[in-house]
Amino acid sequence: MSAPSTPPAAPTSSSLSGRAWALLLVLCGAIFLEGVDIAMLAIAIPTIRAELGLSTGTAAWVVSGYVLGYAGFTLLGGRAADLLGRRRMFLAWLIVFIVFSALGGFATEGWMLVVSRFVTGVASAFMTPASMSIITTSYEEGPRRNKALLIFAGTGAGGFSLGLVIGGLLTQFGWRWVFFAPVLLAGLILIAAHRLIPKQQLPVREGGFDLAGAASAAGAMLLLTYGIVRLEHGLDGWAVTVAAVGGGLLLIGLFVGIERRSPAPLVRLGLLRRGQLVRADLGALLFLGAFMGFQFMVTLYLQEFRDWSSLKTSFALLLTGLDVLLAPTVTPYLVNRFGYGRVILSGFVMAAVGYLLFLPVGGDWSYLAMMPTLALTGTAFALAYGPLTIAATDGVAPGEQGLAGGLLQTATQFGAAVGVSSVTAVYGLMGSDLGAFRAALVVPVVMALVGIALALPGARPFGGRGPRSSTTGGGKELAGQVGVASQP
């Protein structure tokens, strides 16, 4: 998240051509699909559990299965986009998403839902880095790319916010529509993507594909994610949790050893020495962890302590969706004016203030008393998440943009898993009453405060209007084909 040390070049226009807007609309449709899909299931799971007679553990794994598949394969998915083709990966895994989401809608047993959600999570793990790297290689680095990334990030968050309401409405007609509706949207995206995403000339590779590196990376991510998800069980089965995390760490060590010796590594380890990229990924982990942990606890508070219906809760949380309005309008101006480092810091500060305001929550708080926190967290998301995406991909070579996107998405998924599991663990250990609820809210506060400390060094003055122009040639690989930059 560090700001450039050299003065930035004068910013170019952020206006996009008609074809560039069309491509961005398709890619935003994919990230919207991901957000709405997650949110709808979160609202529908109590109804699904009751109708199918699922145990608490099985119902939890219907949700956790998606997280496991997503976080476990995002790093591999990002690199696959670079090596096997972004367009190919996006289209192929979108088809997988459609098939298994439809199968989930026909499920009659809990294990069928778990399998469906796991595979759709894997599909998202390949689709999302591919779509992000299509943006970063199709729009020239600077205001145009920043604008596209901010709209992309805001659309994903907006999909989650609207998904809470849509999920509540669809559940009234039957929970199976929570699986069938994404199929319809994904089908439209597939048709448009096939026409609009430009074809990519694949890189020439020597030494074959790094299968050992791919296997060790996927295994490490799966074990670590499984261990994190199990945190919500507290001390129950702690040996399995420790074993999973320990096994994941051992596989990471094995992965690093393999990559150092591989003639064609899956991940060039030198990329991980980029301080800005690492700080941005850690910042995304902390920000998403705090945001998702807080939102989970607020949903719990409204439905269990206040006995609000899922639909009423959905409408109450719509205020956190302010980012869908602010991300494409206000945030690009702020980034160009102050630089993404300062905007990221302001987002973390705003989030911390919002979480702190909710700490003294009472059992009879009015919605008016909750509104400042909900508005602050929504605004904070608009200020932090998109600029973190810019920081994580700024200056990265075109051939590694998929990997950079995969690293970022891995961090966000790990963050979400850590945030939700941590607040759940604290809540359970402290007794599951209002006092325990307040104790669990401390977790998002701490994560936001650590994020502030991490963002402070990157908030020094740019000496100009925005990030520097990259000298790596980023944004020109596909850009000429969508009319937003010159041909290479």
C-alpha positions as CSV (number, residue, x, y, z in Angstrom):
1,M,0.0,0.0,0.0
2,S,3.0,2.3,-0.1
3,A,2.7,5.4,-2.2
4,P,5.2,5.9,-5.1
5,S,8.3,7.6,-4.1
6,T,8.6,9.4,-7.4
7,P,6.2,12.1,-8.6
8,P,3.4,10.6,-10.7
9,A,2.9,11.4,-14.3
10,A,0.1,13.7,-15.2
11,P,-3.2,11.8,-15.2
12,T,-4.9,11.0,-18.5
13,S,-8.6,11.1,-19.1
14,S,-10.6,8.4,-17.3
15,S,-13.3,8.3,-20.0
16,L,-14.0,4.9,-21.6
17,S,-15.2,4.0,-25.1
18,G,-18.5,2.2,-25.7
19,R,-16.8,-1.1,-26.2
20,A,-14.7,-0.6,-23.1
21,W,-17.9,0.1,-21.1
22,A,-19.5,-3.0,-22.5
23,L,-16.6,-5.2,-21.5
24,L,-16.5,-3.7,-18.1
25,L,-20.2,-4.3,-17.7
26,V,-19.8,-8.0,-18.5
27,L,-16.9,-8.4,-16.0
28,C,-18.8,-6.5,-13.3
29,G,-21.7,-8.8,-14.0
30,A,-19.5,-11.7,-13.0
31,I,-18.3,-10.2,-9.7
32,F,-21.9,-9.1,-9.0
33,L,-23.0,-12.7,-9.6
34,E,-20.4,-13.9,-7.0
35,G,-21.6,-11.3,-4.4
36,V,-25.3,-11.9,-4.9
37,D,-24.8,-15.7,-4.8
38,I,-23.0,-15.7,-1.4
39,A,-25.5,-13.3,0.1
40,M,-28.6,-15.1,-1.1
41,L,-27.5,-18.4,0.4
42,A,-26.6,-16.7,3.7
43,I,-30.2,-15.5,4.0
44,A,-31.8,-18.7,2.8
45,I,-29.8,-21.2,4.9
46,P,-32.2,-21.3,7.9
47,T,-35.1,-22.2,5.5
48,I,-33.0,-24.8,3.7
49,R,-32.0,-26.4,7.0
50,A,-35.6,-26.6,8.2
51,E,-37.0,-28.0,4.9
52,L,-34.3,-30.6,4.3
53,G,-33.9,-31.4,8.0
54,L,-30.1,-30.7,8.0
55,S,-28.0,-30.9,11.2
56,T,-26.3,-27.7,12.4
57,G,-23.0,-29.1,11.2
58,T,-24.2,-29.9,7.7
59,A,-25.9,-26.5,7.4
60,A,-22.6,-24.8,8.4
61,W,-20.7,-26.8,5.8
62,V,-23.1,-25.7,3.1
63,V,-21.8,-22.2,3.7
64,S,-18.2,-23.2,4.5
65,G,-17.9,-25.5,1.5
66,Y,-18.0,-22.5,-0.8
67,V,-15.3,-20.7,1.2
68,L,-13.1,-23.8,1.3
69,G,-13.3,-24.1,-2.5
70,Y,-12.8,-20.4,-3.2
71,A,-9.9,-19.8,-0.9
72,G,-8.3,-23.1,-1.6
73,F,-8.0,-22.6,-5.3
74,T,-7.8,-18.8,-5.9
75,L,-4.0,-18.7,-6.1
76,L,-4.0,-21.5,-8.6
77,G,-6.9,-19.9,-10.5
78,G,-5.0,-16.6,-10.8
79,R,-1.9,-18.2,-12.2
80,A,-4.0,-20.4,-14.5
81,A,-5.4,-17.2,-16.1
82,D,-1.9,-16.0,-16.9
83,L,-0.7,-19.3,-18.3
84,L,-3.7,-20.9,-19.9
85,G,-5.6,-17.8,-21.0
86,R,-7.8,-15.4,-19.1
87,R,-10.7,-15.6,-21.6
88,R,-10.6,-19.4,-21.6
89,M,-10.5,-19.7,-17.8
90,F,-13.3,-17.2,-17.4
91,L,-15.7,-18.9,-19.9
92,A,-14.9,-22.5,-18.9
93,W,-15.4,-22.0,-15.2
94,L,-18.5,-19.8,-15.7
95,I,-20.0,-22.9,-17.3
96,V,-18.9,-25.0,-14.3
97,F,-20.6,-22.4,-12.0
98,I,-23.8,-22.6,-14.0
99,V,-23.9,-26.5,-13.9
100,F,-23.2,-26.9,-10.2
101,S,-25.4,-24.0,-9.1
102,A,-28.3,-25.7,-11.0
103,L,-27.5,-29.0,-9.4
104,G,-27.7,-27.3,-6.0
105,G,-31.2,-26.2,-6.8
106,F,-32.2,-29.9,-7.3
107,A,-30.5,-31.1,-4.2
108,T,-32.5,-33.4,-1.8
109,E,-29.7,-34.2,0.7
110,G,-27.2,-32.0,2.6
111,W,-24.2,-33.6,1.0
112,M,-25.4,-32.6,-2.4
113,L,-25.6,-29.0,-1.3
114,V,-22.1,-29.2,0.2
115,V,-20.6,-30.6,-3.0
116,S,-22.5,-28.0,-5.1
117,R,-21.2,-25.1,-3.0
118,F,-17.7,-26.4,-2.9
119,V,-17.5,-26.7,-6.7
120,T,-19.1,-23.3,-7.3
121,G,-16.5,-21.9,-4.9
122,V,-13.8,-23.5,-7.0
123,A,-15.4,-22.0,-10.1
124,S,-15.4,-18.6,-8.6
125,A,-11.7,-19.1,-7.6
126,F,-10.8,-19.3,-11.3
127,M,-13.4,-16.8,-12.6
128,T,-12.6,-13.8,-10.3
129,P,-8.8,-13.5,-10.8
130,A,-9.4,-14.1,-14.6
131,S,-11.9,-11.2,-14.7
132,M,-9.7,-8.9,-12.6
133,S,-6.7,-9.6,-14.8
134,I,-8.7,-9.0,-18.0
135,I,-9.4,-5.5,-16.5
136,T,-5.8,-4.8,-15.6
137,T,-4.5,-5.9,-19.0
138,S,-7.3,-4.3,-21.0
139,Y,-7.3,-0.7,-19.5
140,E,-4.2,1.3,-19.5
141,E,-2.6,1.9,-16.1
142,G,-3.7,5.2,-14.5
143,P,-7.1,6.8,-14.3
144,R,-8.9,4.5,-16.7
145,R,-7.7,1.3,-15.0
146,N,-8.4,2.8,-11.6
147,K,-11.9,3.8,-12.6
148,A,-12.6,0.3,-14.0
149,L,-11.2,-1.4,-10.8
150,L,-13.2,0.8,-8.5
151,I,-16.4,0.1,-10.4
152,F,-15.5,-3.6,-10.4
153,A,-15.0,-3.7,-6.6
154,G,-18.0,-1.6,-5.9
155,T,-20.2,-3.9,-8.0
156,G,-19.1,-6.9,-6.1
157,A,-19.9,-5.3,-2.8
158,G,-23.2,-4.0,-4.2
159,G,-24.1,-7.5,-5.3
160,F,-23.6,-8.8,-1.8
161,S,-25.8,-6.0,-0.3
162,L,-28.6,-6.4,-2.9
163,G,-28.2,-10.2,-2.6
164,L,-29.4,-10.0,1.0
165,V,-32.7,-8.5,-0.1
166,I,-33.0,-10.6,-3.2
167,G,-32.3,-13.7,-1.2
168,G,-35.0,-12.8,1.3
169,L,-37.6,-12.2,-1.5
170,L,-36.7,-15.4,-3.4
171,T,-36.9,-17.5,-0.3
172,Q,-40.5,-16.5,0.1
173,F,-41.1,-18.3,-3.3
174,G,-38.9,-21.3,-2.4
175,W,-35.3,-21.6,-1.4
176,R,-34.4,-23.4,-4.7
177,W,-34.7,-20.1,-6.5
178,V,-31.6,-19.0,-4.6
179,F,-29.7,-21.5,-6.8
180,F,-31.7,-21.1,-10.0
181,A,-31.6,-17.3,-10.2
182,P,-27.8,-17.2,-10.4
183,V,-28.0,-19.7,-13.3
184,L,-30.1,-17.4,-15.3
185,L,-27.8,-14.4,-14.7
186,A,-24.7,-16.4,-15.4
187,G,-26.2,-17.6,-18.7
188,L,-26.7,-14.0,-19.9
189,I,-23.1,-13.2,-18.8
190,L,-21.7,-16.2,-20.6
191,I,-23.4,-15.1,-23.9
192,A,-22.1,-11.5,-23.6
193,A,-18.6,-12.6,-22.5
194,H,-18.2,-14.9,-25.4
195,R,-18.7,-11.9,-27.7
196,L,-16.9,-9.2,-25.8
197,I,-13.9,-10.6,-24.1
198,P,-11.0,-10.3,-26.5
199,K,-8.9,-13.4,-27.4
200,Q,-5.5,-13.6,-25.8
201,Q,-2.3,-14.9,-27.3
202,L,-1.0,-17.4,-24.8
203,P,2.6,-17.0,-23.5
204,V,5.3,-19.4,-24.7
205,R,6.3,-21.6,-21.7
206,E,9.4,-23.6,-21.3
207,G,9.7,-26.5,-18.8
208,G,6.1,-27.6,-18.8
209,F,3.4,-26.9,-16.2
210,D,4.5,-26.9,-12.5
211,L,2.2,-29.7,-11.3
212,A,4.1,-30.2,-8.1
213,G,3.8,-26.5,-7.2
214,A,0.1,-26.5,-8.2
215,A,-0.7,-29.5,-6.0
216,S,1.3,-28.2,-3.0
217,A,-0.3,-24.7,-3.3
218,A,-3.8,-26.0,-3.5
219,G,-3.3,-28.5,-0.7
220,A,-1.8,-25.8,1.6
221,M,-4.7,-23.4,0.9
222,L,-7.3,-26.0,1.5
223,L,-5.8,-27.1,4.8
224,L,-5.3,-23.6,6.1
225,T,-8.8,-22.6,5.1
226,Y,-10.3,-25.7,6.7
227,G,-8.4,-24.9,9.9
228,I,-9.6,-21.3,9.9
229,V,-13.2,-22.3,9.3
230,R,-13.0,-24.7,12.3
231,L,-12.1,-21.8,14.6
232,E,-15.8,-21.2,15.0
233,H,-16.0,-24.5,16.9
234,G,-13.9,-23.0,19.7
235,L,-12.1,-25.7,21.8
236,D,-14.3,-28.5,20.4
237,G,-12.0,-30.6,18.2
238,W,-9.1,-28.3,18.6
239,A,-6.6,-31.1,17.7
240,V,-8.1,-31.3,14.2
241,T,-7.8,-27.6,13.8
242,V,-4.2,-27.5,14.9
243,A,-3.4,-30.5,12.6
244,A,-5.0,-28.8,9.6
245,V,-3.2,-25.5,10.1
246,G,0.1,-27.3,10.8
247,G,-0.3,-29.4,7.7
248,G,-1.0,-26.3,5.6
249,L,2.1,-24.5,6.9
250,L,4.2,-27.6,6.1
251,L,2.8,-27.6,2.5
252,I,3.6,-23.9,2.2
253,G,7.2,-24.7,3.1
254,L,7.2,-27.5,0.5
255,F,5.7,-25.2,-2.1
256,V,8.4,-22.6,-1.6
257,G,11.1,-25.2,-2.0
258,I,9.5,-26.5,-5.2
259,E,9.2,-23.0,-6.7
260,R,12.8,-22.2,-6.0
261,R,14.0,-25.2,-7.9
262,S,11.4,-25.3,-10.7
263,P,12.5,-24.1,-14.2
264,A,9.0,-22.8,-14.8
265,P,7.5,-22.0,-11.4
266,L,3.8,-21.6,-10.8
267,V,4.6,-18.5,-8.7
268,R,7.6,-16.3,-9.3
269,L,8.7,-15.8,-5.7
270,G,10.3,-12.4,-6.6
271,L,6.7,-11.0,-6.9
272,L,6.2,-11.6,-3.2
273,R,9.1,-9.3,-2.5
274,R,7.1,-6.3,-3.7
275,G,6.3,-4.5,-0.5
276,Q,3.3,-2.6,-1.9
277,L,1.7,-5.8,-3.1
278,V,2.2,-7.7,0.2
279,R,0.9,-4.7,2.2
280,A,-2.1,-4.3,0.0
281,D,-3.0,-8.1,0.3
282,L,-2.6,-8.0,4.1
283,G,-4.7,-4.8,4.2
284,A,-7.4,-6.6,2.2
285,L,-7.3,-9.5,4.5
286,L,-7.8,-7.3,7.6
287,F,-10.4,-5.1,6.0
288,L,-12.6,-7.9,4.6
289,G,-12.1,-9.9,7.8
290,A,-13.4,-7.0,10.0
291,F,-16.2,-6.2,7.6
292,M,-17.5,-9.7,7.2
293,G,-17.1,-10.5,10.9
294,F,-19.1,-7.4,11.8
295,Q,-21.8,-8.0,9.3
296,F,-22.2,-11.6,10.5
297,M,-22.6,-10.4,14.1
298,V,-25.1,-7.6,13.2
299,T,-27.2,-10.2,11.3
300,L,-27.1,-12.4,14.3
301,Y,-28.1,-9.5,16.6
302,L,-31.1,-8.5,14.4
303,Q,-32.4,-12.0,13.9
304,E,-31.7,-13.7,17.3
305,F,-31.7,-10.8,19.8
306,R,-34.3,-8.6,18.1
307,D,-36.3,-11.4,16.4
308,W,-36.4,-9.6,13.0
309,S,-37.3,-11.6,9.9
310,S,-34.7,-12.3,7.3
311,L,-36.4,-9.9,4.9
312,K,-36.5,-7.1,7.5
313,T,-32.8,-7.7,8.3
314,S,-31.9,-7.6,4.6
315,F,-33.5,-4.2,4.2
316,A,-31.9,-2.9,7.4
317,L,-28.4,-3.9,6.0
318,L,-29.0,-2.2,2.7
319,L,-27.4,1.0,4.2
320,T,-24.0,-0.8,4.1
321,G,-24.4,-1.0,0.3
322,L,-23.6,2.7,0.0
323,D,-20.4,1.6,-1.6
324,V,-22.2,0.7,-4.8
325,L,-23.0,4.4,-5.3
326,L,-19.8,5.9,-3.9
327,A,-17.2,3.5,-5.5
328,P,-17.7,4.6,-9.1
329,T,-18.3,8.2,-8.4
330,V,-16.6,9.7,-5.3
331,T,-13.7,7.2,-4.9
332,P,-12.1,7.7,-8.3
333,Y,-12.0,11.5,-7.6
334,L,-10.4,11.0,-4.2
335,V,-7.8,8.6,-5.6
336,N,-6.9,11.0,-8.4
337,R,-6.8,13.9,-5.9
338,F,-5.0,12.3,-2.9
339,G,-3.6,9.0,-4.1
340,Y,-4.8,5.6,-3.2
341,G,-2.6,5.3,0.0
342,R,-4.5,8.2,1.8
343,V,-7.9,6.9,0.6
344,I,-7.1,3.4,1.9
345,L,-6.1,4.9,5.3
346,S,-9.3,7.0,5.5
347,G,-11.4,3.8,4.8
348,F,-9.7,1.9,7.7
349,V,-10.2,4.9,10.0
350,M,-13.9,5.2,9.1
351,A,-14.4,1.5,9.6
352,A,-12.8,1.5,13.0
353,V,-14.9,4.4,14.1
354,G,-18.1,2.7,12.9
355,Y,-17.3,-0.6,14.7
356,L,-16.4,1.3,17.9
357,L,-19.8,3.1,17.8
358,F,-21.6,-0.2,17.8
359,L,-19.7,-1.7,20.9
360,P,-22.2,-0.4,23.5
361,V,-25.2,-1.9,21.6
362,G,-28.2,-2.6,23.8
363,G,-31.0,-5.1,23.5
364,D,-33.5,-2.4,22.5
365,W,-31.5,-0.1,20.2
366,S,-33.5,1.6,17.6
367,Y,-32.6,1.4,13.9
368,L,-31.8,5.1,14.1
369,A,-29.1,4.4,16.6
370,M,-27.6,1.7,14.3
371,M,-27.6,3.9,11.2
372,P,-24.3,5.8,11.8
373,T,-22.3,2.5,12.0
374,L,-24.0,1.0,9.0
375,A,-23.4,4.2,6.9
376,L,-19.8,4.4,8.0
377,T,-19.0,0.8,7.2
378,G,-20.6,1.1,3.8
379,T,-18.7,4.3,3.0
380,A,-15.5,2.7,4.4
381,F,-15.8,-0.2,2.0
382,A,-16.1,2.2,-0.9
383,L,-12.9,4.0,0.2
384,A,-10.7,1.0,1.1
385,Y,-11.5,-2.0,-1.0
386,G,-11.2,-0.6,-4.5
387,P,-8.0,1.3,-3.8
388,L,-6.6,-1.8,-2.2
389,T,-7.3,-3.6,-5.5
390,I,-5.4,-0.8,-7.3
391,A,-2.4,-1.1,-4.9
392,A,-2.2,-4.9,-5.3
393,T,-2.0,-4.7,-9.1
394,D,-0.2,-1.4,-9.7
395,G,3.1,-1.9,-11.6
396,V,2.7,-5.6,-11.9
397,A,3.8,-7.0,-15.4
398,P,0.9,-8.0,-17.7
399,G,2.0,-11.7,-17.6
400,E,1.6,-11.8,-13.8
401,Q,-1.7,-9.8,-13.4
402,G,-3.7,-13.0,-12.9
403,L,-1.3,-14.1,-10.2
404,A,-1.6,-10.7,-8.5
405,G,-5.3,-10.9,-8.7
406,G,-5.2,-14.5,-7.3
407,L,-3.1,-13.4,-4.4
408,L,-5.5,-10.5,-3.6
409,Q,-8.6,-12.7,-3.8
410,T,-6.9,-15.4,-1.7
411,A,-6.2,-12.7,1.0
412,T,-9.8,-11.5,0.9
413,Q,-11.2,-15.0,1.2
414,F,-8.9,-15.8,4.1
415,G,-9.8,-12.5,5.7
416,A,-13.5,-13.3,5.4
417,A,-13.0,-16.8,6.9
418,V,-10.8,-15.4,9.7
419,G,-13.3,-12.6,10.6
420,V,-16.4,-14.8,10.7
421,S,-14.8,-17.7,12.4
422,S,-13.1,-15.4,15.0
423,V,-16.2,-13.6,16.0
424,T,-18.2,-16.8,16.2
425,A,-15.5,-18.4,18.4
426,V,-15.4,-15.5,20.8
427,Y,-19.2,-15.3,20.9
428,G,-19.5,-19.0,21.7
429,L,-16.7,-19.0,24.3
430,M,-18.2,-16.0,26.1
431,G,-21.6,-17.5,26.6
432,S,-23.8,-16.4,23.6
433,D,-25.6,-13.6,25.4
434,L,-25.5,-9.8,24.8
435,G,-22.2,-9.5,26.7
436,A,-20.7,-12.2,24.5
437,F,-22.0,-10.3,21.5
438,R,-20.2,-7.1,22.6
439,A,-17.0,-9.1,23.2
440,A,-17.2,-10.6,19.7
441,L,-17.5,-7.1,18.3
442,V,-14.0,-6.3,19.6
443,V,-12.5,-8.5,16.9
444,P,-13.5,-6.2,14.0
445,V,-12.3,-3.2,16.0
446,V,-8.9,-4.8,16.5
447,M,-8.6,-5.8,12.9
448,A,-9.5,-2.3,11.7
449,L,-6.9,-0.8,14.1
450,V,-4.2,-3.1,12.8
451,G,-5.2,-2.1,9.3
452,I,-4.7,1.6,10.2
453,A,-1.2,0.8,11.4
454,L,-0.5,-1.1,8.2
455,A,-1.9,1.7,6.0
456,L,-0.1,4.6,7.7
457,P,3.2,4.3,5.8
458,G,1.4,4.3,2.4
459,A,-0.4,7.5,3.2
460,R,2.5,9.9,2.7
461,P,2.0,12.6,0.0
462,F,2.3,11.6,-3.6
463,G,3.4,15.0,-4.8
464,G,0.8,14.7,-7.5
465,R,-2.8,13.6,-8.3
466,G,-2.5,9.8,-8.2
467,P,-0.4,6.7,-8.7
468,R,2.5,6.7,-11.1
469,S,2.3,5.4,-14.6
470,S,3.8,2.0,-14.8
471,T,6.9,1.3,-16.9
472,T,6.1,-2.4,-17.2
473,G,3.7,-2.0,-20.0
474,G,0.7,-3.0,-17.9
475,G,-2.6,-2.5,-19.6
476,K,-1.5,-2.7,-23.2
477,E,-1.7,-6.5,-23.8
478,L,-5.4,-6.5,-24.6
479,A,-6.2,-2.9,-24.4
480,G,-6.0,-2.1,-28.1
481,Q,-8.8,-4.6,-28.7
482,V,-11.3,-2.8,-26.5
483,G,-10.2,0.7,-27.5
484,V,-8.8,2.0,-24.3
485,A,-5.1,2.1,-25.0
486,S,-2.7,1.8,-27.9
487,Q,-1.6,-1.5,-29.4
488,P,1.7,-2.8,-28.0
